């Protein structure tokens, strides 16, 4: 038997030596305020509901999914049909959770899309119909009702254990399947201050946004409260309505320096580096240590006419290979392309690059915010 042990703590040795220098700042870019800020209090709200999908072709929940049977019995009881909960066969029925996003300024009668996800052991909800389901907000109040035929982006087919599944047949959508029953619109008429919130916290950007608004109106109407919050005085702005004020402010353009970000997903090995990410002078040493364990089983036979038994004895051989270290050197102010190309040259995998970037950041050589998700 051959076993290969990959010890990442031993397989990746990273040494980052950083020169005391500063990388050049990224050039600012013109952006509209609507693209970098949102209005305080104007947001979507999440809705959640529990319901049933019917009309499946034998791909629904199995008999041991008790909550599906109980829900079906309760639904039929409300419709005037009395059945024992234990007598229902639910192969054509699946219990689901229904989710939706309630948009800002939603009014009663508006429609919205809903997402339906199986919570039992159904094989597929393809071709099913969602029964009338109440969608509730975080406060427990019903804000919408959902019902309709499902559309799925996958399928599951097969017999006798030979199953082929494409994408996720247990998740579907009902386009325009939700109907808003309760209005959640915000009354803007009584506001004395309109607050804009930057999506990325930055004191310089907040100051620039406030100055751009004041220049456009010709006098002091906006004030940067902190690194994210900009207040606009409605009375000083002297606009016919608040929606016009918001539209005018959102259309203004400011020079914004985008923050340098490196996003790492350690679970999948995905790394996303912004184009403005730069490095100080860095030398990286990457070495590998591979441990291989070979186990060979030998059989020991007893002597002739003896009372002994046959014994299987494992013979284990351990070999350790310390690979030659490979290195790259990046000059001061190197960009992302140079870093990625260099890491590929030394044969670093996605998970190795995660460790390398974390070491460079800890040493102060990565001029960006490193975020691990």
FENNORWO-V426591 format. One record per backbone hydrogen bond with DSSP energy under -1.0 kcal/mol. NH is the residue of the N-H (numbers start at 0). CO is the residue of the C=O. Records with the same first field share a line. If there is no record, write none. Layout:
# FENNORWO-V426591
NH=CO, CO
This chain:
# FENNORWO-V426591
2=292
4=290
10=6
11=7
16=282
18=280
20=18
28=255
30=253
32=251
33=249
34=31
36=32
37=196
39=194
41=38
44=101
46=99
47=135
48=97
50=95
52=93
53=128
55=91
57=55
59=90
60=92
64=61
65=63
68=64
69=65
70=66
71=67
72=68
73=69
74=70
75=71
76=72
77=73
79=76
80=75
86=83
92=89
93=52
95=50
96=116
97=48
98=114
99=46
101=44
108=179
109=106
111=177
113=173
114=98
115=171
116=96
117=169
118=94
122=58
123=58
124=168
127=124
128=53
129=147
130=51
132=145
134=143
135=47
136=140
139=136
142=134
143=134
144=178
145=132
146=176
147=129
149=127
150=172
154=165
156=163
161=158
162=160
163=156
165=154
170=167
171=115
172=150
173=113
176=173
177=111
178=144
179=109
180=142
181=142
183=105
190=187
193=231
195=229
196=37
197=227
198=35
201=226
205=201
206=202
207=203
208=204
209=205
210=206
211=207
212=208
213=209
214=210
215=211
216=212
217=213
222=230
224=228
225=228
229=195
230=222
231=193
232=220
233=191
236=232
237=233
244=240
245=241
246=242
247=243
248=244
249=245
250=246
251=248
253=30
255=28
261=368
262=271
263=370
264=269
268=264
269=264
271=262
273=260
276=273
278=333
279=364
281=329
283=327
285=325
289=320
291=318
292=2
293=316
294=0
295=314
297=312
299=310
305=302
310=299
312=297
314=295
316=293
318=291
320=289
322=287
325=285
327=283
329=281
332=278
333=330
338=334
339=335
340=336
341=337
342=338
343=339
344=340
345=341
346=343
347=342
352=348
353=349
354=350
355=351
356=352
357=353
358=354
359=355
360=356
361=357
362=358
364=359
366=277
367=365
368=259
370=261
372=263
